[in-house]
Amino acid sequence: MRACADKELALERAAQRLVGRALRRVWYVGAGTLAQAVHEVAVAVHLELDDGRRPRIATSRELATRHGHGIALAERRTLDRHAREVTTLAPWQTAPITCARVHWRPIEDVLRGSLRTGLAIGIDHLTRCDFPQALELAFTAGSVFVAAARLATPTSAEGMASSLLVVAGIEELVRLGLR
């Protein structure tokens, strides 16, 4: 459990290192549907900050989420050759990040009402009670959430997915059932 706690703390600290830095460019690797309020991304979201750092937001099972994925944040020096620049698309803003928060969500909330619940709780056990659902990047003119999720229908999403959803604002996150 100590290793998990260290990784949780490292994720929170990585998010905090984004605060105060201006966002310069954004790329998607594996871009899918790019609607106004929700973007589907299969692999990763790469950011370029004003200090030259390039954080990569992806999904991972590193926090012992055996039955799904959570959000992961790490520095990358190079971009995937299939990266597509999306800096000018809403909801992205080339502005300073005023707040960066990891949103944790109970695993049972995500698994409730699905076959995965029976598998996770009946046959096996949950190794932890929560997981990092999304990374929120707040700007002076709104927030962007990058969530470990996939669209189930145009109006709902499933968390703990191995893909990402980029969501414009908390209202849209709630509408999709990710909070």
MDTraj code that builds the backbone (N, CA, C; nanometers):
import mdtraj as md
import numpy as np

residues = "MET ARG ALA CYS ALA ASP LYS GLU LEU ALA LEU GLU ARG ALA ALA GLN ARG LEU VAL GLY ARG ALA LEU ARG ARG VAL TRP TYR VAL GLY ALA GLY THR LEU ALA GLN ALA VAL HIS GLU VAL ALA VAL ALA VAL HIS LEU GLU LEU ASP ASP GLY ARG ARG PRO ARG ILE ALA THR SER ARG GLU LEU ALA THR ARG HIS GLY HIS GLY ILE ALA LEU ALA GLU ARG ARG THR LEU ASP ARG HIS ALA ARG GLU VAL THR THR LEU ALA PRO TRP GLN THR ALA PRO ILE THR CYS ALA ARG VAL HIS TRP ARG PRO ILE GLU ASP VAL LEU ARG GLY SER LEU ARG THR GLY LEU ALA ILE GLY ILE ASP HIS LEU THR ARG CYS ASP PHE PRO GLN ALA LEU GLU LEU ALA PHE THR ALA GLY SER VAL PHE VAL ALA ALA ALA ARG LEU ALA THR PRO THR SER ALA GLU GLY MET ALA SER SER LEU LEU VAL VAL ALA GLY ILE GLU GLU LEU VAL ARG LEU GLY LEU ARG".split()
xyz = np.array([
    [0.0819, -0.1204, 0.0000],
    [0.0000, 0.0000, 0.0000],
    [0.0861, 0.1265, 0.0000],
    [0.2046, 0.1169, 0.0576],
    [0.2931, 0.2326, 0.0622],
    [0.3283, 0.2809, -0.0786],
    [0.3531, 0.1859, -0.1689],
    [0.3871, 0.2224, -0.3071],
    [0.2713, 0.2963, -0.3730],
    [0.1480, 0.2520, -0.3454],
    [0.0304, 0.3196, -0.4017],
    [0.0193, 0.4615, -0.3465],
    [0.0408, 0.4777, -0.2173],
    [0.0324, 0.6105, -0.1559],
    [0.1370, 0.7042, -0.2163],
    [0.2565, 0.6520, -0.2414],
    [0.3615, 0.7331, -0.3034],
    [0.3207, 0.7761, -0.4440],
    [0.2587, 0.6852, -0.5200],
    [0.2152, 0.7171, -0.6561],
    [0.1000, 0.8173, -0.6557],
    [0.0097, 0.8049, -0.5586],
    [-0.0997, 0.9018, -0.5458],
    [-0.0438, 1.0403, -0.5193],
    [0.0484, 1.0490, -0.4268],
    [0.1115, 1.1763, -0.3930],
    [0.1874, 1.2327, -0.5135],
    [0.2571, 1.1478, -0.5869],
    [0.3299, 1.1927, -0.7059],
    [0.2339, 1.2482, -0.8110],
    [0.1182, 1.1857, -0.8280],
    [0.0185, 1.2347, -0.9229],
    [-0.0331, 1.3719, -0.8813],
    [-0.0658, 1.3882, -0.7538],
    [-0.1143, 1.5170, -0.7026],
    [-0.0076, 1.6253, -0.7189],
    [0.1168, 1.5914, -0.6900],
    [0.2259, 1.6890, -0.7028],
    [0.2493, 1.7275, -0.8488],
    [0.2410, 1.6293, -0.9391],
    [0.2582, 1.6584, -1.0818],
    [0.1500, 1.7557, -1.1290],
    [0.0286, 1.7376, -1.0800],
    [-0.0808, 1.8295, -1.1152],
    [-0.0522, 1.9694, -1.0619],
    [-0.0045, 1.9792, -0.9400],
    [0.0236, 2.1102, -0.8805],
    [0.1348, 2.1846, -0.9527],
    [0.2284, 2.1106, -1.0132],
    [0.3377, 2.1762, -1.0876],
    [0.2883, 2.2453, -1.2146],
    [0.1653, 2.2197, -1.2552],
    [0.1084, 2.2859, -1.3733],
    [0.0559, 2.4262, -1.3406],
    [0.0225, 2.4488, -1.2148],
    [-0.0388, 2.5755, -1.1729],
    [0.0586, 2.6915, -1.1933],
    [0.0059, 2.7983, -1.2541],
    [0.0852, 2.9181, -1.2787],
    [0.1562, 2.9176, -1.4131],
    [0.1611, 2.8039, -1.4774],
    [0.2246, 2.7939, -1.6086],
    [0.1209, 2.8224, -1.7158],
    [0.1607, 2.8900, -1.8213],
    [0.0697, 2.9179, -1.9326],
    [0.0731, 2.8016, -2.0313],
    [-0.0445, 2.7640, -2.0769],
    [-0.0578, 2.6593, -2.1771],
    [-0.0272, 2.7198, -2.3138],
    [0.0669, 2.6614, -2.3876],
    [0.1053, 2.7135, -2.5191],
    [0.0453, 2.6320, -2.6335],
    [0.0566, 2.4990, -2.6251],
    [0.0063, 2.4125, -2.7320],
    [-0.0518, 2.2846, -2.6741],
    [-0.1432, 2.2210, -2.7522],
    [-0.2077, 2.0959, -2.7106],
    [-0.2131, 2.0026, -2.8309],
    [-0.1813, 1.8754, -2.8073],
    [-0.1904, 1.7721, -2.9105],
    [-0.2698, 1.6532, -2.8561],
    [-0.3397, 1.5831, -2.9465],
    [-0.4055, 1.4571, -2.9136],
    [-0.3367, 1.3461, -2.9924],
    [-0.3193, 1.2328, -2.9281],
    [-0.2737, 1.1120, -2.9961],
    [-0.3929, 1.0178, -2.9973],
    [-0.4393, 0.9863, -3.1172],
    [-0.5569, 0.9009, -3.1294],
    [-0.6860, 0.9792, -3.1173],
    [-0.6912, 1.0954, -3.1789],
    [-0.8124, 1.1789, -3.1706],
    [-0.9285, 1.1097, -3.2385],
    [-1.0428, 1.1121, -3.1709],
    [-1.1663, 1.0582, -3.2270],
    [-1.2592, 1.1730, -3.2587],
    [-1.3838, 1.1612, -3.2143],
    [-1.4831, 1.2658, -3.2353],
    [-1.4438, 1.3905, -3.1584],
    [-1.4486, 1.5060, -3.2235],
    [-1.4132, 1.6325, -3.1604],
    [-1.5359, 1.7234, -3.1630],
    [-1.6320, 1.6952, -3.0758],
    [-1.7514, 1.7785, -3.0639],
    [-1.7155, 1.9060, -2.9878],
    [-1.8080, 1.9996, -2.9805],
    [-1.7817, 2.1277, -2.9147],
    [-1.7436, 2.1104, -2.7672],
    [-1.8193, 2.0288, -2.6928],
    [-1.7980, 2.0192, -2.5487],
    [-1.7240, 1.8931, -2.5050],
    [-1.7112, 1.7941, -2.5933],
    [-1.6467, 1.6675, -2.5572],
    [-1.5595, 1.6193, -2.6730],
    [-1.4345, 1.5877, -2.6410],
    [-1.3425, 1.5303, -2.7396],
    [-1.3070, 1.3892, -2.6951],
    [-1.3116, 1.2945, -2.7871],
    [-1.2693, 1.1579, -2.7578],
    [-1.1244, 1.1408, -2.8022],
    [-1.0417, 1.0867, -2.7122],
    [-0.8996, 1.0677, -2.7405],
    [-0.8619, 0.9258, -2.6996],
    [-0.8060, 0.8495, -2.7920],
    [-0.7768, 0.7087, -2.7659],
    [-0.6508, 0.6860, -2.6828],
    [-0.5477, 0.7703, -2.7013],
    [-0.4187, 0.7387, -2.6402],
    [-0.3735, 0.8410, -2.5357],
    [-0.3565, 0.9673, -2.5747],
    [-0.2994, 1.0655, -2.4817],
    [-0.3277, 1.2087, -2.5250],
    [-0.3162, 1.2987, -2.4273],
    [-0.3217, 1.4430, -2.4497],
    [-0.1849, 1.4968, -2.4080],
    [-0.1190, 1.5665, -2.5001],
    [0.0107, 1.6276, -2.4705],
    [-0.0084, 1.7777, -2.4590],
    [0.0527, 1.8368, -2.3578],
    [0.0491, 1.9809, -2.3380],
    [0.1899, 2.0361, -2.3538],
    [0.1998, 2.1606, -2.3986],
    [0.3273, 2.2305, -2.3958],
    [0.3063, 2.3552, -2.3131],
    [0.3892, 2.3726, -2.2117],
    [0.3779, 2.4866, -2.1214],
    [0.4786, 2.5944, -2.1572],
    [0.4590, 2.7132, -2.1024],
    [0.5472, 2.8258, -2.1343],
    [0.6904, 2.8065, -2.0863],
    [0.7146, 2.7136, -1.9944],
    [0.8509, 2.6878, -1.9480],
    [0.9187, 2.5764, -2.0276],
    [0.8505, 2.5295, -2.1344],
    [0.9078, 2.4268, -2.2210],
    [0.8734, 2.2842, -2.1822],
    [0.8157, 2.2639, -2.0652],
    [0.7781, 2.1276, -2.0244],
    [0.6632, 2.0754, -2.1103],
    [0.6581, 1.9433, -2.1256],
    [0.5532, 1.8778, -2.2034],
    [0.4897, 1.7653, -2.1227],
    [0.3909, 1.7979, -2.0409],
    [0.3199, 1.6931, -1.9684],
    [0.2336, 1.6091, -2.0631],
    [0.2264, 1.4798, -2.0357],
    [0.1445, 1.3852, -2.1124],
    [0.0371, 1.3317, -2.0186],
    [-0.0884, 1.3457, -2.0585],
    [-0.2010, 1.2944, -1.9812],
    [-0.2510, 1.1698, -2.0536],
    [-0.2548, 1.0586, -1.9824],
    [-0.2976, 0.9320, -2.0404],
    [-0.3717, 0.8524, -1.9338],
    [-0.3996, 0.7261, -1.9644],
    [-0.4610, 0.6388, -1.8640],
    [-0.3582, 0.5366, -1.8179],
    [-0.3826, 0.4826, -1.6981],
    [-0.2881, 0.3887, -1.6410],
    [-0.3575, 0.3023, -1.5370],
    [-0.3004, 0.1883, -1.5114],
    [-0.3450, 0.1017, -1.4022],
    [-0.2424, 0.1018, -1.2892],
    [-0.1546, 0.1985, -1.2886],
    [-0.0440, 0.1971, -1.1927],
    [-0.0873, 0.2117, -1.0478],
    [-0.2072, 0.2600, -1.0227],
    [-0.2534, 0.2744, -0.8843],
    [-0.3357, 0.1540, -0.8392],
    [-0.3099, 0.0389, -0.8983],
    [-0.3726, -0.0876, -0.8588],
    [-0.5232, -0.0895, -0.8823],
    [-0.5686, -0.0225, -0.9865],
    [-0.7095, -0.0319, -1.0242],
    [-0.7216, -0.1505, -1.1181],
    [-0.7405, -0.2679, -1.0629],
    [-0.7399, -0.3922, -1.1397],
    [-0.8531, -0.4008, -1.2411],
    [-0.9610, -0.3317, -1.2180],
    [-1.0800, -0.3481, -1.3010],
    [-1.1078, -0.2276, -1.3890],
    [-1.0061, -0.1484, -1.4153],
    [-1.0226, -0.0316, -1.4997],
    [-0.8990, 0.0562, -1.4947],
    [-0.9110, 0.1745, -1.5519],
    [-0.7985, 0.2667, -1.5622],
    [-0.8292, 0.3995, -1.4935],
    [-0.7235, 0.4650, -1.4523],
    [-0.7329, 0.5992, -1.3978],
    [-0.6468, 0.6919, -1.4813],
    [-0.6488, 0.8178, -1.4451],
    [-0.5720, 0.9183, -1.5179],
    [-0.4252, 0.9118, -1.4728],
    [-0.3339, 0.9407, -1.5641],
    [-0.1913, 0.9439, -1.5324],
    [-0.1322, 1.0712, -1.5932],
    [-0.0315, 1.1248, -1.5287],
    [0.0322, 1.2496, -1.5719],
    [0.1827, 1.2325, -1.5605],
    [0.2535, 1.2522, -1.6711],
    [0.3990, 1.2369, -1.6707],
    [0.4607, 1.3333, -1.7713],
    [0.5866, 1.3662, -1.7495],
    [0.6596, 1.4533, -1.8427],
    [0.7091, 1.3711, -1.9609],
    [0.7012, 1.4288, -2.0795],
    [0.7530, 1.3663, -2.2015],
    [0.8306, 1.4712, -2.2790],
    [0.9431, 1.4351, -2.3301],
    [1.0230, 1.5287, -2.4098],
    [0.9828, 1.5275, -2.5562],
    [0.9366, 1.4144, -2.6038],
    [0.9021, 1.4029, -2.7452],
    [0.7543, 1.3722, -2.7632],
    [0.7047, 1.4071, -2.8788],
    [0.5656, 1.3783, -2.9143],
    [0.5586, 1.2519, -2.9976],
    [0.4486, 1.1837, -2.9866],
    [0.4208, 1.0705, -3.0737],
    [0.4110, 1.1240, -3.2166],
    [0.4593, 1.0501, -3.3131],
    [0.4582, 1.0999, -3.4514],
    [0.3178, 1.1131, -3.5080],
    [0.2193, 1.0520, -3.4422],
    [0.0810, 1.0610, -3.4886],
    [0.0013, 1.1691, -3.4141],
    [0.0701, 1.2518, -3.3379],
    [0.0026, 1.3566, -3.2606],
    [-0.0607, 1.4599, -3.3528],
    [-0.1797, 1.5039, -3.3157],
    [-0.2534, 1.6050, -3.3935],
    [-0.2701, 1.7296, -3.3072],
    [-0.2253, 1.8427, -3.3563],
    [-0.2382, 1.9660, -3.2782],
    [-0.3843, 2.0128, -3.2759],
    [-0.4304, 2.0465, -3.1542],
    [-0.5700, 2.0898, -3.1344],
    [-0.5771, 2.2166, -3.0505],
    [-0.4676, 2.2888, -3.0436],
    [-0.4578, 2.4072, -2.9581],
    [-0.5715, 2.5069, -2.9811],
    [-0.6122, 2.5250, -3.1046],
    [-0.7129, 2.6268, -3.1360],
    [-0.8567, 2.5787, -3.1174],
    [-0.8760, 2.4524, -3.0851],
    [-1.0118, 2.4009, -3.0648],
    [-1.0610, 2.4305, -2.9235],
    [-1.1900, 2.4656, -2.9126],
    [-1.2503, 2.4779, -2.7796],
    [-1.2570, 2.3375, -2.7212],
    [-1.2360, 2.3218, -2.5936],
    [-1.2310, 2.4197, -2.4862],
    [-1.0909, 2.4671, -2.4480],
    [-0.9876, 2.4339, -2.5256],
    [-0.8513, 2.4701, -2.4886],
    [-0.8285, 2.6200, -2.4983],
    [-0.7460, 2.6709, -2.4068],
    [-0.7123, 2.8129, -2.4018],
    [-0.5619, 2.8266, -2.3843],
    [-0.5008, 2.9150, -2.4584],
    [-0.3588, 2.9424, -2.4361],
    [-0.3517, 3.0527, -2.3314],
    [-0.3602, 3.0096, -2.2083],
    [-0.3664, 3.1008, -2.0940],
    [-0.3012, 3.0327, -1.9740],
    [-0.2726, 3.1091, -1.8686],
    [-0.2173, 3.0471, -1.7480],
    [-0.3174, 2.9517, -1.6815],
    [-0.2647, 2.8420, -1.6299],
    [-0.3451, 2.7460, -1.5543],
    [-0.3543, 2.7994, -1.4116],
    [-0.4757, 2.8301, -1.3669],
    [-0.4939, 2.8880, -1.2337],
    [-0.5119, 2.7820, -1.1258],
    [-0.5537, 2.6623, -1.1650],
    [-0.5729, 2.5529, -1.0693],
    [-0.5640, 2.4214, -1.1449],
    [-0.5028, 2.3221, -1.0849],
    [-0.4974, 2.1871, -1.1428],
    [-0.5282, 2.0896, -1.0306],
    [-0.6341, 2.0104, -1.0497],
    [-0.6769, 1.9173, -0.9446],
    [-0.7041, 1.7791, -1.0028],
    [-0.6676, 1.6784, -0.9253],
    [-0.7032, 1.5415, -0.9590],
    [-0.8370, 1.5138, -0.8905],
    [-0.9343, 1.4662, -0.9669],
    [-1.0644, 1.4301, -0.9106],
    [-1.0683, 1.2795, -0.8892],
    [-1.0828, 1.2402, -0.7623],
    [-1.0876, 1.0996, -0.7245],
    [-1.2337, 1.0570, -0.7163],
    [-1.2619, 0.9333, -0.7552],
    [-1.3996, 0.8840, -0.7560],
    [-1.4036, 0.7421, -0.6989],
    [-1.5054, 0.7111, -0.6190],
    [-1.5173, 0.5743, -0.5663],
    [-1.5350, 0.4729, -0.6794],
    [-1.4581, 0.3664, -0.6748],
    [-1.4654, 0.2628, -0.7777],
    [-1.6044, 0.2005, -0.7837],
    [-1.6653, 0.1751, -0.6694],
    [-1.7979, 0.1118, -0.6683],
    [-1.9024, 0.1974, -0.7393],
    [-1.8892, 0.3307, -0.7355],
    [-1.9824, 0.4174, -0.8100],
    [-1.9742, 0.3925, -0.9599],
    [-1.8545, 0.3692, -1.0089],
    [-1.8352, 0.3468, -1.1514],
    [-1.8834, 0.2076, -1.1915],
    [-1.8577, 0.1105, -1.1060],
    [-1.8925, -0.0277, -1.1379],
    [-2.0385, -0.0616, -1.1092],
    [-2.1056, 0.0183, -1.0287],
    [-2.2436, -0.0109, -0.9900],
    [-2.3322, -0.0324, -1.1126],
    [-2.4127, -0.1351, -1.1076],
    [-2.5091, -0.1609, -1.2143],
    [-2.4498, -0.2228, -1.3390],
    [-2.3310, -0.2804, -1.3278],
    [-2.2725, -0.3424, -1.4452],
    [-2.2230, -0.4823, -1.4109],
    [-2.1976, -0.5593, -1.5117],
    [-2.1419, -0.6921, -1.4930],
    [-2.0054, -0.6833, -1.4263],
    [-1.9346, -0.5730, -1.4514],
    [-1.8028, -0.5565, -1.3905],
    [-1.8109, -0.5582, -1.2385],
    [-1.9234, -0.5124, -1.1801],
    [-1.9374, -0.5128, -1.0348],
    [-1.9318, -0.6552, -0.9821],
    [-2.0086, -0.7428, -1.0443],
    [-2.0076, -0.8824, -1.0018],
    [-1.8709, -0.9443, -1.0135],
    [-1.8031, -0.9151, -1.1206],
    [-1.6690, -0.9685, -1.1394],
    [-1.5712, -0.9109, -1.0382],
    [-1.5816, -0.7815, -1.0150],
    [-1.4864, -0.7146, -0.9260],
    [-1.5079, -0.7493, -0.7801],
    [-1.6330, -0.7581, -0.7405],
    [-1.6613, -0.7776, -0.5978],
    [-1.6913, -0.9234, -0.5652],
    [-1.7618, -0.9932, -0.6537],
    [-1.8003, -1.1309, -0.6267],
    [-1.6881, -1.2305, -0.6451],
    [-1.6225, -1.2250, -0.7578],
    [-1.5187, -1.3222, -0.7879],
    [-1.3851, -1.2794, -0.7282],
    [-1.3575, -1.1552, -0.7313],
    [-1.2307, -1.1006, -0.6852],
    [-1.2629, -0.9980, -0.5771],
    [-1.1708, -0.9160, -0.5424],
    [-1.1966, -0.8067, -0.4486],
    [-1.1354, -0.6790, -0.5059],
    [-1.1881, -0.5677, -0.4605],
    [-1.1314, -0.4395, -0.5032],
    [-1.0033, -0.4155, -0.4248],
    [-0.8989, -0.3764, -0.4927],
    [-0.7711, -0.3540, -0.4266],
    [-0.7623, -0.2146, -0.3659],
    [-0.8550, -0.1286, -0.4031],
    [-0.8594, 0.0066, -0.3475],
    [-1.0024, 0.0570, -0.3585],
    [-1.0343, 0.1663, -0.2916],
    [-1.1731, 0.2147, -0.2917],
    [-1.1969, 0.3300, -0.3895],
    [-1.0905, 0.3945, -0.4381],
    [-1.1101, 0.5060, -0.5305],
    [-1.0038, 0.5036, -0.6404],
    [-1.0213, 0.5887, -0.7380],
    [-0.9252, 0.5972, -0.8477],
    [-0.9257, 0.7397, -0.9023],
    [-0.8190, 0.7815, -0.9714],
    [-0.8132, 0.9169, -1.0272],
    [-0.8950, 0.9254, -1.1566],
    [-1.0190, 0.9739, -1.1463],
    [-1.1117, 0.9804, -1.2599],
    [-1.0704, 1.0858, -1.3618],
    [-1.0311, 1.2048, -1.3143],
    [-1.0058, 1.3149, -1.4084],
    [-0.9022, 1.4123, -1.3542],
    [-0.8420, 1.4832, -1.4469],
    [-0.7542, 1.5949, -1.4145],
    [-0.8259, 1.7210, -1.4601],
    [-0.8453, 1.8136, -1.3684],
    [-0.9086, 1.9418, -1.4008],
    [-0.8007, 2.0475, -1.4184],
    [-0.8074, 2.1184, -1.5297],
    [-0.7205, 2.2332, -1.5549],
    [-0.8102, 2.3554, -1.5611],
    [-0.7955, 2.4440, -1.4643],
    [-0.8789, 2.5646, -1.4589],
    [-0.8019, 2.6831, -1.5147],
    [-0.8743, 2.7619, -1.5932],
    [-0.8221, 2.8860, -1.6503],
    [-0.9134, 2.9979, -1.6021],
    [-0.8793, 3.1224, -1.6246],
    [-0.9659, 3.2313, -1.5799],
    [-1.1024, 3.2279, -1.6492],
    [-1.1085, 3.1698, -1.7688],
    [-1.2351, 3.1671, -1.8443],
    [-1.2975, 3.0275, -1.8506],
    [-1.2759, 2.9446, -1.7484],
    [-1.3397, 2.8129, -1.7459],
    [-1.2425, 2.7002, -1.7196],
    [-1.2958, 2.5778, -1.7138],
    [-1.2158, 2.4595, -1.6838],
    [-1.2249, 2.3562, -1.7949],
    [-1.1192, 2.2774, -1.8061],
    [-1.1142, 2.1632, -1.8964],
    [-1.0842, 2.0413, -1.8101],
    [-1.1599, 1.9339, -1.8301],
    [-1.1378, 1.8087, -1.7585],
    [-1.0887, 1.7052, -1.8583],
    [-0.9839, 1.6327, -1.8214],
    [-0.9377, 1.5189, -1.9001],
    [-0.9655, 1.3973, -1.8136],
    [-1.0596, 1.3133, -1.8587],
    [-1.1080, 1.2012, -1.7774],
    [-1.0750, 1.0669, -1.8404],
    [-1.0461, 0.9694, -1.7554],
    [-1.0299, 0.8303, -1.7995],
    [-1.1710, 0.7757, -1.8182],
    [-1.2218, 0.7893, -1.9405],
    [-1.3610, 0.7524, -1.9672],
    [-1.3819, 0.7371, -2.1173],
    [-1.4967, 0.6792, -2.1519],
    [-1.5365, 0.6686, -2.2918],
    [-1.6843, 0.6983, -2.3016],
    [-1.7274, 0.7498, -2.4156],
    [-1.8693, 0.7760, -2.4366],
    [-1.9424, 0.6445, -2.4553],
    [-2.0481, 0.6232, -2.3752],
    [-2.1338, 0.5057, -2.3913],
    [-2.2471, 0.5391, -2.4875],
    [-2.3013, 0.6582, -2.4709],
    [-2.4045, 0.7140, -2.5595],
    [-2.3690, 0.8613, -2.5760],
    [-2.4386, 0.9346, -2.6617],
    [-2.4067, 1.0781, -2.6740],
    [-2.4300, 1.1575, -2.5448],
    [-2.5062, 1.1010, -2.4516],
    [-2.5366, 1.1738, -2.3278],
    [-2.4815, 1.1080, -2.2026],
    [-2.4049, 0.9996, -2.2151],
    [-2.3489, 0.9358, -2.0957],
    [-2.2125, 0.8756, -2.1265],
    [-2.1325, 0.8642, -2.0218],
    [-1.9975, 0.8102, -2.0354],
    [-1.9740, 0.7052, -1.9279],
    [-1.8771, 0.6190, -1.9529],
    [-1.8353, 0.5173, -1.8576],
    [-1.6939, 0.5489, -1.8127],
    [-1.6747, 0.5551, -1.6822],
    [-1.5435, 0.5825, -1.6268],
    [-1.4562, 0.4591, -1.6246],
    [-1.3342, 0.4751, -1.5808],
    [-1.2333, 0.3703, -1.5694],
    [-1.1986, 0.3092, -1.7045],
    [-1.2164, 0.3837, -1.8124],
    [-1.1870, 0.3332, -1.9462],
    [-1.0392, 0.3537, -1.9793],
    [-0.9933, 0.2827, -2.0803],
    [-0.8541, 0.2959, -2.1231],
    [-0.8368, 0.4074, -2.2261],
    [-0.9408, 0.4881, -2.2443],
    [-0.9336, 0.6035, -2.3342],
    [-0.9665, 0.7298, -2.2549],
    [-0.9564, 0.8440, -2.3216],
    [-0.9768, 0.9726, -2.2550],
    [-1.0933, 1.0489, -2.3157],
    [-1.1583, 1.1266, -2.2311],
    [-1.2545, 1.2263, -2.2772],
    [-1.2046, 1.3612, -2.2294],
    [-1.1990, 1.4580, -2.3192],
    [-1.1679, 1.5961, -2.2836],
    [-1.3024, 1.6668, -2.2776],
    [-1.3350, 1.7194, -2.1602],
    [-1.4693, 1.7722, -2.1344],
    [-1.4605, 1.9200, -2.0962],
    [-1.5465, 2.0013, -2.1572],
    [-1.5506, 2.1451, -2.1317],
    [-1.6403, 2.1748, -2.0120],
    [-1.5832, 2.1966, -1.8959],
    [-1.6576, 2.2420, -1.7797],
    [-1.7231, 2.1337, -1.6961],
    [-1.7477, 2.1707, -1.5715],
    [-1.8058, 2.0784, -1.4746],
    [-1.9481, 2.0378, -1.5113],
    [-2.0242, 2.1281, -1.5715],
    [-2.1627, 2.0963, -1.6081],
    [-2.1669, 1.9798, -1.7061],
    [-2.0774, 1.9809, -1.8027],
    [-2.0714, 1.8735, -1.9025],
    [-2.0236, 1.7435, -1.8385],
    [-1.9312, 1.7535, -1.7451],
    [-1.8825, 1.6352, -1.6741],
    [-1.9968, 1.5689, -1.5964],
    [-2.0773, 1.6497, -1.5297],
    [-2.1934, 1.5995, -1.4543],
    [-2.2975, 1.5409, -1.5506],
    [-2.3251, 1.6092, -1.6605],
    [-2.4222, 1.5614, -1.7586],
    [-2.3868, 1.4227, -1.8113],
    [-2.2576, 1.3981, -1.8273],
    [-2.2111, 1.2684, -1.8770],
    [-2.2080, 1.1613, -1.7686],
    [-2.2346, 1.1999, -1.6437],
    [-2.2336, 1.1040, -1.5338],
    [-2.0955, 1.0697, -1.4830],
    [-2.0004, 1.1576, -1.5036],
    [-1.8631, 1.1346, -1.4590],
    [-1.8299, 1.2018, -1.3268],
    [-1.9314, 1.2503, -1.2604],
    [-1.9085, 1.3121, -1.1299],
    [-2.0286, 1.2913, -1.0418],
])
top = md.Topology()
chain = top.add_chain()
for i, resn in enumerate(residues, 1):
    res = top.add_residue(resn, chain, resSeq=i)
    for name in ("N", "CA", "C"):
        top.add_atom(name, md.element.get_by_symbol(name[0]), res)
traj = md.Trajectory(xyz[None], top)
